[in-house]
Amino acid sequence: MKALVWHGKEDKIERKGPSSLAGADRLARALGWFSIGLGVTELVAPGRLARTLGLEDKQGLIRAYGVRELASAIPTLSIDKPGGLAARLGGDALDLGTLATALHKDNPKRRNAAIATALVAGITLLDLVALAGVKAAHKRDASSDRDYSDRSGLPRGATASRGLARKDFDIPPDYRAEGTVADALSVLSA
């Protein structure tokens, strides 16, 4: 909630209230922004990332992973958070598989690749937590639907409510739907 206070020529926000987003939605949003940052980095500096991890022959793949990160960020930041988070999880699996190829003993950057693998594993856990939380917070399954079959919307029932407007109120003749169309037309032309 934001409180606006008039200070002459412009409104100024004095204070902000609590967010209406659930914790899982906030985590998903943070992961979406993380995807944007990582995706841009992978697009702009794939060579540097490849050299840091000992994956010099994977620059094109790293650039493609940047596009994938950006593509998964869009739904993660939008209303389709479960779709974006599921895409992120798929990307995490690809990242872990690619990083596994850099963990061999002959790689002089093996330690960097091990650190990156641990970081991706941690992000994967956050993606799993966010996906489960978002699904739970926005669950719409048939078993939890409320049953309104015993309600009519009319306190005395439909039969007792028929005609109440005609009985209780003085309805002008041109608003009445009684009679035939010809009767209504004759009232209008008079």
VOGU-3710 file (C-alpha; in Angstrom, 3 decimals, decimal comma):
1> mkalvwhgke> 0,000/0,000/0,000  1,330/3,426/-0,872  0,250/6,602/0,876  0,151/9,666/-1,331  0,354/13,033/0,363  -0,294/16,307/-1,474  2,660/18,709/-1,270  1,605/21,392/-3,681  2,513/20,705/-7,301  3,272/16,964/-7,100
11> dkierkgpss> 2,332/13,868/-5,163  4,999/12,240/-3,075  5,056/8,683/-1,763  5,483/8,939/1,981  5,608/5,226/2,809  5,072/1,861/1,227  3,154/-0,981/2,816  3,859/-4,695/2,689  4,048/-6,472/-0,658  1,103/-8,567/-1,765
21> lagadrlara> 3,486/-11,066/-3,368  3,956/-14,396/-1,614  7,485/-15,401/-0,641  7,626/-17,896/-3,515  6,627/-15,157/-5,977  9,388/-12,895/-4,665  11,918/-15,742/-4,952  10,747/-16,433/-8,513  11,142/-12,750/-9,355  14,682/-12,731/-7,939
31> lgwfsiglgv> 15,532/-15,838/-9,963  14,095/-14,205/-13,077  16,336/-11,169/-12,617  19,274/-13,487/-11,940  18,510/-15,189/-15,286  18,632/-11,832/-17,039  21,998/-10,984/-15,493  23,481/-14,399/-16,243  22,005/-14,469/-19,745  23,445/-11,081/-20,640
41> telvapgrla> 26,834/-12,134/-19,236  26,779/-15,364/-21,272  25,864/-13,425/-24,417  28,401/-10,640/-23,955  31,386/-12,560/-22,549  31,176/-16,240/-23,562  34,938/-16,377/-24,234  35,871/-15,117/-20,810  33,457/-17,549/-19,114  34,770/-20,419/-21,228
51> rtlgledkqg> 38,403/-19,614/-20,340  37,555/-19,231/-16,635  35,955/-22,682/-16,552  38,367/-24,448/-18,894  35,709/-24,830/-21,589  37,433/-22,923/-24,399  35,730/-24,991/-27,103  32,222/-24,240/-25,741  31,885/-20,496/-26,481  28,997/-20,968/-28,911
61> liraygvrel> 27,219/-23,224/-26,430  27,663/-20,672/-23,641  26,213/-17,959/-25,904  23,221/-20,235/-26,655  22,820/-20,791/-22,913  22,625/-17,004/-22,544  19,704/-16,890/-24,962  18,083/-19,728/-23,021  18,525/-17,840/-19,729  16,881/-14,739/-21,164
71> asaiptlsid> 14,033/-16,801/-22,614  13,350/-18,467/-19,253  13,506/-15,102/-17,449  10,511/-13,716/-19,334  7,891/-16,172/-18,024  9,590/-16,308/-14,622  9,048/-12,557/-14,264  5,538/-12,700/-15,723  2,352/-14,369/-14,583  3,498/-17,782/-15,896
81> kpgglaarlg> 6,063/-18,327/-13,170  5,740/-22,150/-13,104  6,566/-22,352/-16,818  9,590/-20,102/-16,438  10,831/-21,942/-13,357  10,435/-25,309/-15,094  12,465/-23,940/-18,023  15,090/-22,749/-15,559  15,284/-26,246/-14,054  15,822/-27,729/-17,506
91> gdaldlgtla> 18,555/-25,164/-18,089  20,133/-26,027/-14,742  20,352/-29,666/-15,841  22,075/-28,603/-19,083  24,464/-26,344/-17,165  25,357/-29,117/-14,720  25,972/-31,526/-17,591  28,212/-29,038/-19,379  30,115/-28,197/-16,199  30,633/-31,917/-15,528
101> talhkdnpkr> 32,735/-32,070/-18,698  35,085/-29,486/-17,163  35,686/-31,451/-13,950  38,291/-33,821/-15,443  41,777/-33,916/-13,907  43,469/-32,487/-16,994  41,545/-29,191/-16,779  43,758/-26,516/-15,148  40,558/-24,566/-14,305  38,941/-27,579/-12,608
111> rnaaiatalv> 38,616/-25,724/-9,284  36,675/-22,897/-10,978  34,433/-25,462/-12,663  33,840/-27,188/-9,307  32,844/-23,869/-7,710  30,538/-23,080/-10,642  29,003/-26,580/-10,344  28,310/-26,014/-6,631  26,745/-22,621/-7,379  24,529/-24,066/-10,125
121> agitlldlva> 23,482/-26,892/-7,775  22,478/-24,287/-5,171  20,532/-22,272/-7,741  18,836/-25,517/-8,839  17,621/-26,042/-5,272  16,288/-22,472/-5,192  14,510/-23,104/-8,510  12,908/-26,259/-7,066  11,792/-24,422/-3,908  10,388/-21,524/-5,944
131> lagvkaahkr> 8,532/-23,842/-8,340  6,962/-25,845/-5,503  6,050/-22,646/-3,640  4,536/-20,898/-6,660  2,508/-23,989/-7,571  1,237/-24,291/-3,992  0,431/-20,581/-3,700  -1,516/-20,509/-6,962  -3,009/-24,008/-6,885  -6,265/-24,404/-8,764
141> dassdrdysd> -7,154/-28,063/-8,687  -10,670/-29,490/-8,967  -10,616/-31,129/-5,529  -10,331/-27,749/-3,787  -13,141/-26,076/-5,747  -15,887/-24,794/-3,526  -19,367/-26,211/-3,896  -22,020/-23,544/-4,385  -24,742/-25,885/-5,611  -26,840/-25,234/-2,488
151> rsglprgata> -26,922/-21,479/-3,132  -29,282/-19,704/-5,444  -28,117/-16,145/-4,989  -31,652/-15,263/-4,011  -32,358/-15,300/-0,253  -35,926/-16,609/-0,579  -35,226/-18,800/-3,615  -35,920/-18,209/-7,289  -39,649/-18,945/-7,191  -40,368/-16,602/-4,282
161> srglarkdfd> -38,270/-13,872/-5,857  -40,056/-13,820/-9,231  -42,070/-10,687/-9,734  -40,847/-8,915/-6,580  -39,676/-5,911/-8,538  -43,133/-5,479/-10,066  -44,876/-5,831/-6,713  -42,614/-3,670/-4,566  -41,813/-0,794/-6,898  -43,721/1,566/-9,111
171> ippdyraegt> -42,260/0,717/-12,507  -42,876/3,241/-15,279  -45,012/1,824/-18,116  -42,222/2,098/-20,659  -40,037/-0,188/-18,490  -42,599/-2,960/-18,233  -42,102/-6,080/-20,272  -45,689/-7,236/-20,047  -47,847/-7,705/-23,086  -46,756/-8,062/-26,670
181> vadalsvlsa> -44,193/-6,232/-28,724  -47,018/-4,405/-30,495  -48,281/-3,078/-27,132  -44,809/-1,819/-26,265  -44,472/-0,115/-29,645  -47,827/1,635/-29,268  -46,749/3,003/-25,856  -43,511/4,304/-27,355  -45,186/5,970/-30,329  -47,759/7,766/-28,187
//
